[in-house]
Amino acid sequence: MIRHVIYCHGFGSSPSSKKASLFRDPLVARGVSYHVPDLNRPSFTQLTLTAQLEAIAQTIRALPEGDVALIGSSMGGLAALHFVDSYVPGPAERVTHLVLLAPALDFYDARDKQMGAGWQDAWYDLGYWNFFNYATGKEEPVHYDLMFDLEQYDSYAVKLRVPTLIYHGLYDESVDYHQSVRFAEQQDHVTLRLLHSDHQLLDKTDEIAAGIIIFLGL
């Protein structure tokens, strides 16, 4: 039985994100503890996926006994996916369910859509690129080391061992929903639900929350 839920926020987001707070009350009301670690690790400017995975591991290690479910949004979905793949044996063995919301499974493809042609060379040459940080309400630089770090992670090579539920918007302009379609087609434990929504999925949170509760057996 699920005792703990960890929400993994997206790129440029924070533990105080609107979507993270929307799932808290319905899940806590069903007797689980709810946690939203700060995944801007070691900082927003020096962000790496590897540091995000360790932040999730630290959160789980600090929890009392009990099964854990991860909910990951956008880049947080990427982090949740690679956490369950990378931290076995270890704290990922406590994770029994995975929920991915518009997961940025291919971070490069997402940047192609958002930043246009030549973005990678421009970011590499400059050494950093400014992105909006919703935690501070302003644009801040992110070092190109993030892209170097991401080279070691291939989402489509991951073979999941836990039941996984994916929600993705058909009108997502940030992360193409075909990423989730491609991933789900390769997996035995994935349920994909495509919604008439955008990347934020904020107009579908009631539906998603109800689906998560059923999926987690709460």
C-alpha positions, 0 to 999 in steps of 0.5 A, spaced: 500 500 500 502 506 498 504 510 504 508 516 501 507 520 494 513 524 492 511 530 486 517 532 482 516 538 479 518 541 472 524 545 469 524 552 471 519 550 476 519 549 484 516 546 490 511 551 490 508 550 483 500 550 482 500 543 479 504 540 485 499 544 490 493 541 486 494 534 488 496 535 495 489 535 498 486 529 495 492 525 496 493 527 503 486 526 505 487 519 503 492 518 508 498 518 504 504 523 506 506 528 500 512 531 499 515 536 493 523 536 494 526 542 490 529 539 484 533 545 482 540 542 484 545 543 486 542 550 483 537 552 477 544 555 474 548 549 475 542 544 474 543 537 472 539 531 472 544 527 476 543 532 482 535 531 481 536 524 481 540 524 488 535 529 491 529 524 490 533 519 493 535 523 499 527 524 500 526 517 500 531 515 504 528 520 509 521 517 509 518 512 514 517 505 512 512 504 506 511 504 499 512 510 495 509 513 488 512 518 484 509 523 480 513 527 475 511 533 471 515 535 464 522 534 466 520 532 473 517 526 469 524 525 466 527 525 473 522 520 476 523 515 470 531 515 470 530 515 478 527 508 478 531 506 473 538 508 476 537 507 483 536 499 483 538 496 488 537 502 493 531 507 494 528 506 488 526 499 490 521 502 494 517 505 488 511 501 486 508 506 482 510 512 477 505 517 474 508 522 469 505 528 466 507 531 460 514 527 461 520 531 457 523 524 455 527 527 450 529 534 452 533 535 446 527 535 442 523 539 447 528 545 446 528 544 438 521 546 439 522 551 444 528 555 442 528 553 434 534 551 430 541 552 432 540 553 439 545 548 441 551 551 438 549 558 441 548 555 448 554 551 448 558 557 445 555 562 450 556 557 456 549 558 459 542 560 456 537 564 460 531 561 462 525 563 466 525 561 473 518 561 476 521 560 483 524 567 482 520 570 477 525 572 472 530 569 467 536 566 470 542 563 466 543 555 466 549 552 464 551 548 458 553 542 463 546 540 463 546 538 456 553 534 457 549 531 463 543 529 459 547 525 454 548 519 459 540 518 459 536 515 454 529 514 456 527 510 450 532 505 453 529 504 460 525 498 461 520 499 467 519 494 472 513 498 475 506 500 473 506 507 470 501 512 468 502 517 463 498 523 461 499 527 456 496 533 452 494 533 445 496 540 444 502 540 448 507 545 444 513 544 449 513 537 449 511 533 443 506 528 445 509 523 440 514 522 445 510 519 450 506 515 445 513 512 442 515 510 449 509 507 451 509 502 445 516 499 448 513 498 455 509 492 458 507 496 464 505 503 461 498 506 461 498 512 456 492 517 456 492 522 451 488 528 453 485 534 449 489 539 453 496 543 453 503 542 456 500 544 463 494 540 463 491 545 468 484 544 465 484 537 467 487 536 474 481 534 477 480 528 472 488 527 473 487 527 480 481 522 480 485 517 475 491 517 480 487 516 486 484 510 482 491 508 479 494 508 486 489 504 489 487 509 494 
